[in-house]
C-alpha cells in the first residue's frame, strides 16, 4: 500500500467516525415528551436530562460536602423504576 492510499484510507476513516459521532449525538439528543398520569404532557426535557435526573436526581451535596438524598420514601412517580 502506497503512502498516498494510506492517507486516503485514514482520512476516510476519520470522516466516517466524525459522521457517526454526529449522527449519534443528533439521535440521542432528541426531545422526549413525558406524560403525567392523566395523559397530559409534562415539562419537556431532553433525553440526557432525563437520564441525569434518573441517575443522580435524588442527591445533592450539603454544606459540609457530604452527599445527601433529597428523595424520601418511595421513588418519584415519574420514575418507572
C-alpha beads as a LAMMPS data file, in Angstrom:
LAMMPS data file: protein, C-alpha beads

81 atoms
80 bonds

1 atom types
1 bond types

-500.0 500.0 xlo xhi
-500.0 500.0 ylo yhi
-500.0 500.0 zlo zhi

Masses

1 110.0

Atoms # bond

1 1 1 0.000 0.000 0.000
2 1 1 1.443 3.321 -1.040
3 1 1 1.734 6.357 1.200
4 1 1 -0.981 8.204 -0.715
5 1 1 -3.503 5.362 -0.368
6 1 1 -2.762 5.071 3.378
7 1 1 -3.509 8.780 3.810
8 1 1 -6.759 8.434 1.844
9 1 1 -7.912 5.415 3.876
10 1 1 -7.021 7.150 7.144
11 1 1 -8.841 10.323 6.086
12 1 1 -11.955 8.371 5.051
13 1 1 -11.985 6.570 8.407
14 1 1 -11.662 9.865 10.301
15 1 1 -14.509 11.438 8.311
16 1 1 -16.660 8.328 8.792
17 1 1 -16.016 8.443 12.542
18 1 1 -16.975 12.120 12.732
19 1 1 -20.170 11.463 10.766
20 1 1 -21.091 8.544 13.046
21 1 1 -20.391 10.642 16.143
22 1 1 -22.549 13.476 14.820
23 1 1 -25.355 11.050 13.997
24 1 1 -25.206 9.554 17.499
25 1 1 -25.328 12.973 19.153
26 1 1 -28.249 14.033 16.952
27 1 1 -30.289 10.868 17.591
28 1 1 -29.643 10.694 21.338
29 1 1 -30.405 14.344 21.990
30 1 1 -33.969 14.161 20.692
31 1 1 -36.623 15.771 22.846
32 1 1 -38.648 13.394 24.987
33 1 1 -42.251 14.305 25.791
34 1 1 -43.040 12.710 29.164
35 1 1 -46.665 12.448 30.223
36 1 1 -48.302 12.833 33.586
37 1 1 -50.602 10.158 34.994
38 1 1 -53.666 11.842 33.460
39 1 1 -52.075 11.770 29.980
40 1 1 -51.287 15.474 29.790
41 1 1 -47.764 16.439 28.721
42 1 1 -45.304 17.195 31.493
43 1 1 -42.313 19.528 31.279
44 1 1 -40.284 18.796 28.166
45 1 1 -36.771 17.507 28.874
46 1 1 -34.096 16.143 26.587
47 1 1 -33.060 12.505 26.788
48 1 1 -29.723 13.224 28.509
49 1 1 -31.516 15.431 31.067
50 1 1 -33.930 12.588 31.866
51 1 1 -31.045 10.140 32.254
52 1 1 -29.290 12.549 34.630
53 1 1 -32.481 13.017 36.648
54 1 1 -32.990 9.258 36.950
55 1 1 -29.359 8.554 37.867
56 1 1 -28.390 11.438 40.178
57 1 1 -31.577 13.472 40.514
58 1 1 -32.261 12.478 44.097
59 1 1 -28.929 13.518 45.585
60 1 1 -27.098 16.770 46.271
61 1 1 -24.118 17.999 48.238
62 1 1 -24.844 19.669 51.567
63 1 1 -22.804 22.496 53.086
64 1 1 -20.242 20.122 54.602
65 1 1 -19.605 18.413 51.245
66 1 1 -21.423 15.182 52.073
67 1 1 -23.899 13.588 49.682
68 1 1 -27.471 13.994 50.860
69 1 1 -30.527 12.192 49.493
70 1 1 -33.369 14.538 48.564
71 1 1 -35.998 11.883 47.878
72 1 1 -37.554 10.199 50.874
73 1 1 -39.777 7.153 50.891
74 1 1 -40.919 5.835 47.515
75 1 1 -39.361 6.879 44.219
76 1 1 -40.952 9.787 42.346
77 1 1 -43.999 8.874 40.237
78 1 1 -42.253 9.924 37.001
79 1 1 -39.535 7.305 37.631
80 1 1 -40.666 3.949 36.244
81 1 1 -38.133 2.086 38.342

Bonds

1 1 1 2
2 1 2 3
3 1 3 4
4 1 4 5
5 1 5 6
6 1 6 7
7 1 7 8
8 1 8 9
9 1 9 10
10 1 10 11
11 1 11 12
12 1 12 13
13 1 13 14
14 1 14 15
15 1 15 16
16 1 16 17
17 1 17 18
18 1 18 19
19 1 19 20
20 1 20 21
21 1 21 22
22 1 22 23
23 1 23 24
24 1 24 25
25 1 25 26
26 1 26 27
27 1 27 28
28 1 28 29
29 1 29 30
30 1 30 31
31 1 31 32
32 1 32 33
33 1 33 34
34 1 34 35
35 1 35 36
36 1 36 37
37 1 37 38
38 1 38 39
39 1 39 40
40 1 40 41
41 1 41 42
42 1 42 43
43 1 43 44
44 1 44 45
45 1 45 46
46 1 46 47
47 1 47 48
48 1 48 49
49 1 49 50
50 1 50 51
51 1 51 52
52 1 52 53
53 1 53 54
54 1 54 55
55 1 55 56
56 1 56 57
57 1 57 58
58 1 58 59
59 1 59 60
60 1 60 61
61 1 61 62
62 1 62 63
63 1 63 64
64 1 64 65
65 1 65 66
66 1 66 67
67 1 67 68
68 1 68 69
69 1 69 70
70 1 70 71
71 1 71 72
72 1 72 73
73 1 73 74
74 1 74 75
75 1 75 76
76 1 76 77
77 1 77 78
78 1 78 79
79 1 79 80
80 1 80 81
